[in-house]
């Protein structure tokens, strides 16, 4: 943090490098040509425009993020969030989408809209653009095939690889039996008026990604996915993964008696080799009943052996929020008060969930352990770090209850063609989240239990 003014900078006239100037001119020309081609191909006016505004008023209370070890005070924040969005249908093949935000907080949030805490920044109101893209779907006759260019939300169902707004180019194919995707993403800006920069871990970094999944039998899918990250302050890393599931995260699907999901991932880089694996199982005793019982286990390697790192880390584009309890509410996979990321972590989870038409609730218990007692872990809501070599990180309890208003919004195409990461039915809601994290031996005997409470009301206007 800067504590004074910087000395004046003396600028000298520098003769421009001719080669550099020509390279920049050529790059500008290529960008201009590409823009002109896209602009000439897209009709000037939209044939149909759908719009909506998602308005959220929320109160968030955090306990001592340092677990009482350094004297950090609890925080309370109220914020109002306006999120207008519109989808523009120029032709059956050309579609555009805009999702913006006006955010009004009373205090800082750590974190909000980022995987990195903003402890050094005061609360600021800002306006921003979350999504602004153009899409072409006329290459084939498949309705689920398209190319999308611009700032867009990239999300995979478990949110453990992707769940972020990103500047990207993607080709997508989603049919009854096959789901495929190839893309490249590079963050140019946060597109916020408060001047917040791209998180340091993602700055000047490019991600190349792909996935391919297919049904090997009815309602049972296997898939492969890969991500390669290069540039910035982080070394080049490559994630290769395989998964299988039967619609575990698809809460719009049939109410199955037994749902499962499993994944294994290998991470490689310079002097780095690490693994991660997870398994989920959810049982509905009565096919049409609201009760669901589930368990999950996640393992991620950590530490160093024989001079080679085995510390797993996620892509940095994940949120770990998913519908893993089987309700209509997104829930944090690794405890809302702790918000852990996979890496040197073993997590055992058990949960009960009730899913009614207009109400749902989830009660979740999580047990956290380190794979290597001498290696670190990554947490987004707790600032304290382990103080000894114990593997016992602690226990977490989450309770989430949501009431949905009965009326569904009429502009469902915003969901079908736009921000598919939102709730499966666009309905106004009232929600309460309460989370506790009880630190284990790794934080020492002086550590105290932390909590996070979030109450929100969301109204859709269309």
C-alpha positions in Angstrom: 0.0 0.0 0.0 1.4 3.4 -1.0 2.0 5.8 1.9 3.0 8.9 0.0 3.2 10.6 -3.3 5.6 9.3 -5.9 8.3 11.7 -7.2 7.7 13.4 -10.5 8.6 11.4 -13.5 10.9 13.0 -16.1 9.9 11.8 -19.6 12.5 11.8 -22.4 11.7 11.9 -26.0 12.5 8.5 -27.5 12.9 7.8 -31.1 10.3 5.1 -32.0 11.5 1.7 -33.1 10.5 1.3 -36.7 10.0 -2.5 -36.4 7.9 -2.1 -33.3 5.8 0.6 -34.9 5.2 -1.5 -38.0 4.2 -4.5 -35.8 1.7 -2.4 -33.8 0.3 -1.0 -37.0 -0.1 -4.5 -38.5 -1.8 -5.7 -35.3 -4.2 -2.8 -35.3 -5.0 -3.4 -38.9 -5.8 -7.0 -38.3 -8.0 -6.2 -35.4 -9.8 -3.5 -37.4 -10.3 -5.9 -40.3 -11.7 -8.6 -38.0 -14.1 -6.0 -36.4 -15.2 -4.8 -39.8 -15.9 -8.4 -41.0 -18.0 -9.1 -37.9 -19.8 -5.7 -38.1 -20.6 -6.3 -41.8 -22.0 -9.8 -41.1 -24.2 -8.8 -38.2 -27.5 -7.0 -39.1 -27.7 -3.4 -37.8 -30.9 -3.8 -35.9 -32.3 -6.6 -33.7 -35.4 -8.4 -34.8 -36.2 -9.3 -31.2 -35.0 -8.0 -27.8 -35.7 -9.5 -24.4 -34.6 -7.9 -21.2 -34.8 -8.3 -17.4 -33.3 -6.8 -14.3 -32.2 -8.9 -11.3 -32.2 -6.8 -8.1 -30.6 -8.2 -4.9 -30.5 -6.6 -1.5 -28.3 -8.6 0.9 -26.7 -8.4 4.3 -23.4 -10.3 5.0 -21.8 -10.7 8.4 -18.3 -12.3 8.8 -16.7 -13.3 12.1 -13.0 -13.0 12.7 -11.3 -14.2 9.5 -8.1 -14.6 11.5 -9.8 -17.1 13.8 -9.1 -14.7 16.7 -5.3 -15.1 16.4 -4.3 -11.5 15.4 -7.1 -9.3 16.6 -8.9 -8.8 13.3 -12.4 -7.4 13.8 -15.7 -8.9 12.5 -17.2 -7.2 9.5 -20.8 -6.4 8.5 -21.9 -5.3 5.0 -25.1 -4.5 3.3 -25.2 -4.2 -0.5 -27.6 -3.5 -3.3 -26.9 -5.1 -6.6 -28.7 -4.2 -9.9 -28.0 -6.6 -12.8 -29.8 -5.6 -16.0 -29.5 -7.9 -19.0 -30.7 -8.1 -22.5 -30.5 -10.6 -25.4 -30.7 -9.4 -28.9 -31.8 -11.7 -31.7 -30.6 -10.1 -35.0 -31.4 -13.2 -37.1 -31.9 -16.9 -36.3 -28.2 -17.3 -36.5 -26.9 -14.1 -34.9 -27.4 -13.3 -31.2 -26.0 -10.7 -28.9 -26.1 -10.5 -25.1 -25.4 -7.9 -22.5 -25.3 -8.3 -18.7 -24.3 -5.3 -16.6 -24.1 -4.4 -12.9 -24.5 -1.5 -10.5 -23.1 -2.5 -7.1 -23.7 -0.4 -4.0 -21.9 -1.7 -0.8 -21.7 -0.1 2.7 -18.4 -1.8 3.5 -15.8 -3.9 1.9 -16.4 -7.4 0.8 -13.7 -10.0 1.0 -14.0 -11.5 -1.4 -16.8 -10.5 -3.8 -16.6 -11.2 -7.5 -13.0 -12.4 -7.1 -11.0 -15.2 -5.6 -8.6 -12.7 -4.0 -9.5 -10.7 -0.9 -9.7 -6.9 -1.2 -8.6 -6.1 2.4 -6.6 -3.0 1.3 -9.5 -1.3 -0.6 -12.4 0.6 1.0 -15.9 -0.1 -0.1 -16.7 1.5 -3.4 -19.8 1.7 -5.5 -19.2 0.8 -9.1 -20.8 0.0 -12.4 -19.5 -2.8 -14.6 -20.1 -5.1 -17.6 -20.1 -8.7 -16.7 -21.0 -10.0 -20.2 -21.0 -8.5 -23.7 -20.8 -11.0 -26.5 -21.9 -11.8 -30.0 -22.8 -15.4 -31.1 -23.1 -17.0 -34.5 -24.9 -20.4 -34.8 -25.3 -20.9 -38.5 -22.4 -23.2 -39.3 -24.4 -26.4 -38.9 -28.0 -27.4 -38.5 -27.6 -28.3 -34.9 -29.4 -25.8 -32.6 -26.8 -26.3 -29.9 -23.8 -25.4 -32.1 -22.4 -21.9 -32.0 -19.3 -19.6 -31.9 -19.3 -16.9 -29.2 -16.9 -14.0 -29.0 -16.6 -11.4 -26.3 -16.9 -11.1 -22.5 -18.9 -14.1 -21.4 -19.6 -16.3 -18.4 -17.9 -19.7 -18.7 -19.2 -22.3 -16.4 -19.0 -26.1 -16.1 -21.6 -27.9 -14.1 -19.5 -28.7 -11.0 -17.8 -25.2 -11.1 -14.5 -26.7 -10.1 -12.7 -25.8 -13.3 -14.7 -22.8 -14.7 -17.2 -20.4 -13.2 -16.1 -16.9 -14.2 -16.7 -14.0 -16.5 -13.9 -13.9 -19.0 -12.9 -12.3 -22.3 -13.0 -15.3 -24.6 -13.6 -17.0 -28.0 -15.5 -20.3 -27.8 -16.9 -22.9 -30.1 -19.7 -25.0 -28.5 -21.6 -28.0 -29.5 -24.4 -29.3 -27.2 -26.6 -32.1 -28.7 -28.6 -34.8 -27.1 -25.7 -37.2 -26.9 -22.6 -35.0 -27.3 -21.3 -32.0 -25.4 -18.1 -30.4 -26.8 -16.2 -27.1 -26.4 -13.0 -25.5 -27.6 -11.9 -22.0 -26.5 -9.3 -19.5 -25.4 -9.7 -16.9 -22.7 -7.5 -13.9 -21.7 -8.5 -11.2 -19.2 -8.1 -7.7 -20.6 -9.9 -5.8 -17.8 -12.4 -6.1 -15.0 -14.6 -3.6 -16.9 -15.5 -1.9 -13.6 -15.6 1.8 -13.0 -13.8 1.6 -9.6 -10.5 0.8 -11.3 -10.0 -2.6 -9.7 -7.5 -4.5 -11.8 -7.5 -8.1 -12.9 -6.3 -10.4 -10.0 -2.6 -10.7 -10.0 -2.7 -14.5 -10.5 -4.7 -14.1 -13.7 -3.1 -10.9 -15.1 -1.6 -11.3 -18.6 -2.5 -15.0 -18.5 -4.1 -16.9 -21.3 -6.1 -20.1 -20.9 -6.7 -22.6 -23.7 -9.4 -25.1 -22.8 -11.5 -27.9 -24.3 -13.9 -30.6 -23.3 -15.7 -33.5 -24.9 -18.5 -35.6 -23.2 -20.8 -38.2 -24.5 -23.5 -40.6 -23.2 -22.2 -44.1 -22.9 -25.7 -45.2 -21.9 -29.0 -43.4 -21.3 -28.6 -40.6 -18.8 -25.0 -41.6 -18.0 -22.2 -39.5 -19.3 -18.4 -39.7 -19.5 -16.1 -36.8 -20.5 -12.6 -35.5 -20.9 -11.5 -31.9 -20.3 -8.2 -30.0 -20.5 -6.9 -26.5 -19.6 -3.5 -25.0 -20.4 -2.6 -21.7 -18.6 0.3 -19.7 -19.8 1.8 -16.2 -19.2 1.6 -13.8 -16.2 3.4 -14.3 -12.9 2.4 -18.0 -12.7 4.2 -20.8 -14.4 2.7 -22.7 -17.4 0.3 -25.3 -16.1 -1.8 -28.0 -17.7 -4.8 -29.7 -16.3 -6.1 -33.0 -17.8 -9.2 -34.6 -16.4 -11.8 -37.3 -16.9 -15.2 -37.5 -15.3 -18.4 -39.5 -15.2 -21.9 -38.6 -13.9 -25.6 -39.3 -14.5 -26.9 -35.8 -14.2 -25.8 -35.2 -10.7 -25.7 -31.4 -11.1 -28.6 -31.3 -13.5 -31.5 -30.4 -11.2 -33.8 -29.9 -14.2 -33.5 -33.6 -15.0 -35.5 -36.5 -13.7 -35.7 -37.1 -10.0 -33.4 -40.1 -9.8 -33.3 -42.5 -6.9 -29.5 -42.5 -7.0 -27.2 -39.8 -8.5 -23.4 -40.0 -8.8 -20.5 -38.0 -10.1 -16.8 -38.8 -10.1 -13.7 -37.0 -11.4 -9.9 -37.4 -11.6 -7.5 -34.7 -12.6 -3.7 -34.6 -13.3 -1.8 -31.3 -13.1 1.6 -30.9 -14.7 4.1 -28.0 -14.9 7.8 -27.3 -14.6 8.9 -29.4 -11.7 5.3 -30.1 -10.8 3.2 -33.3 -10.8 0.0 -33.5 -8.8 -3.3 -35.3 -8.7 -6.9 -34.6 -7.6 -9.9 -36.9 -7.4 -13.5 -36.6 -6.1 -16.6 -38.7 -5.8 -20.3 -37.7 -5.0 -23.3 -39.8 -4.2 -26.8 -38.7 -3.6 -29.8 -40.8 -2.7 -33.5 -39.9 -2.8 -35.4 -42.5 -0.7 -38.7 -41.7 -2.3 -38.6 -40.9 -6.0 -41.2 -38.1 -5.7 -40.3 -37.2 -2.1 -38.4 -34.0 -1.1 -35.7 -35.7 1.1 -32.2 -36.3 -0.3 -29.2 -37.8 1.5 -25.7 -37.5 0.2 -22.0 -37.9 0.8 -18.9 -36.7 -1.1 -15.1 -37.1 -0.8 -12.4 -34.9 -2.4 -8.7 -35.6 -2.4 -6.0 -33.2 -3.7 -2.3 -33.9 -3.4 0.1 -31.6 -1.6 3.7 -31.2 -0.5 7.0 -32.0 -2.1 8.9 -35.2 -2.5 12.3 -36.0 -4.0 12.7 -32.4 -5.0 9.5 -32.3 -7.0 6.3 -30.4 -6.1 3.1 -32.4 -5.7 1.0 -29.4 -4.7 -2.3 -29.5 -6.6 -4.0 -26.2 -7.4 -7.2 -25.4 -9.3 -7.3 -23.3 -12.5 -8.0 -20.0 -10.7 -11.2 -19.7 -12.8 -13.4 -21.8 -10.5 -16.0 -20.9 -7.9 -16.7 -24.3 -6.3 -20.4 -23.3 -6.1 -22.7 -26.0 -7.5 -26.1 -27.7 -7.0 -24.4 -30.7 -5.4 -27.1 -31.1 -2.7 -29.8 -31.6 -5.3 -31.7 -28.4 -4.6 -32.4 -25.3 -6.8 -29.9 -23.2 -4.7 -26.2 -22.9 -5.5 -24.1 -23.9 -2.5 -20.4 -23.6 -1.7 -18.8 -27.0 -2.0 -16.1 -26.4 0.7 -17.8 -24.5 3.5 -19.0 -20.9 3.1 -17.1 -19.7 6.1 -13.8 -21.3 5.0 -14.2 -21.2 1.2 -11.3 -23.6 0.6 -9.8 -24.4 -2.7 -8.5 -27.9 -3.7 -4.8 -28.3 -3.1 -3.2 -30.3 -0.3 -6.7 -30.9 1.0 -8.9 -33.9 1.8 -12.6 -33.1 2.4 -15.3 -35.5 3.6 -18.8 -34.3 3.2 -22.2 -35.5 4.3 -25.5 -33.6 3.8 -29.3 -33.7 4.1 -31.5 -31.7 1.7 -35.2 -31.0 1.2 -36.5 -29.9 -2.2 -40.0 -28.6 -2.4 -41.6 -26.7 -5.3 -41.3 -23.3 -3.6 -38.8 -24.1 -0.8 -35.6 -25.9 -0.3 -33.0 -26.4 2.4 -29.6 -28.0 2.8 -27.7 -29.0 5.9 -24.0 -29.9 5.2 -21.2 -31.2 7.4 -17.6 -31.1 6.2 -14.4 -32.5 7.6 -11.1 -30.9 6.4 -7.6 -32.4 6.6 -4.3 -31.7 4.9 -2.6 -34.3 2.7 0.8 -33.0 3.9 1.1 -31.4 7.3 4.1 -29.3 6.2 2.5 -27.8 3.0 0.0 -24.9 2.8 -3.7 -24.8 1.9 -5.6 -22.1 0.0 -8.7 -20.5 1.6 -10.6 -17.4 0.4 -12.6 -16.5 3.5 -10.1 -17.3 6.3 -6.9 -15.2 6.5 -5.3 -17.4 9.3 -2.7 -20.0 8.3 -1.8 -23.3 10.1 0.8 -22.8 12.8 2.0 -26.4 13.1 2.4 -29.7 11.2 -1.0 -31.1 12.2 -3.2 -32.4 9.3 -6.4 -31.5 11.2 -7.7 -28.4 9.5 -11.2 -28.4 11.1 -14.9 -29.0 10.6 -17.5 -26.9 8.8 -21.3 -26.8 9.0 -23.5 -25.0 6.5 -27.2 -24.4 6.5 -28.9 -22.9 3.5 -32.7 -22.3 3.2 -34.5 -20.6 0.3 -38.0 -19.6 -0.5 -39.0 -19.1 -4.1 -41.9 -17.0 -5.1 -44.4 -18.9 -7.2 -44.4 -16.8 -10.4 -41.9 -17.6 -13.0 -40.6 -14.9 -15.3 -41.9 -14.9 -18.8 -38.7 -14.2 -20.6 -37.1 -17.6 -20.2 -35.1 -17.2 -23.4 -32.7 -15.1 -21.3 -31.9 -18.3 -19.4 -32.0 -20.6 -22.4 -29.6 -18.4 -24.5 -27.9 -16.2 -22.1 -26.7 -16.6 -18.5 -27.2 -20.3 -17.9 -25.4 -20.1 -14.6 -28.4 -18.7 -12.8 -31.1 -20.6 -11.1 -32.9 -23.2 -13.3 -36.2 -21.2 -13.1 -36.1 -17.5 -13.1 -37.9 -16.8 -9.8 -37.6 -14.1 -7.1 -36.4 -15.5 -3.8 -35.5 -15.0 -0.2 -32.5 -16.9 1.0 -30.5 -17.4 4.3 -27.1 -18.9 4.5 -25.4 -19.6 7.8 -21.9 -21.2 8.0 -19.6 -22.2 10.8 -15.9 -23.2 10.7 -14.4 -24.8 13.7 -10.6 -24.8 13.4 -8.7 -28.0 14.1 -5.3 -28.6 15.7 -3.4 -27.2 12.7 -4.4 -23.7 13.9 -3.3 -24.1 17.5 -5.2 -24.0 20.8 -5.9 -20.3 20.6 -7.9 -20.4 17.4 -11.7 -19.6 17.7 -14.7 -20.6 15.6 -15.5 -18.4 12.6 -18.9 -17.8 11.0 -20.5 -16.2 8.0 -24.1 -15.2 7.6 -25.7 -14.0 4.3 -29.3 -13.0 4.0 -30.6 -11.9 0.6 -33.8 -11.0 -1.2 -33.7 -11.2 -5.0 -36.4 -9.7 -7.2 -36.7 -10.2 -11.0 -38.2 -7.3 -12.9 -39.2 -7.9 -16.6 
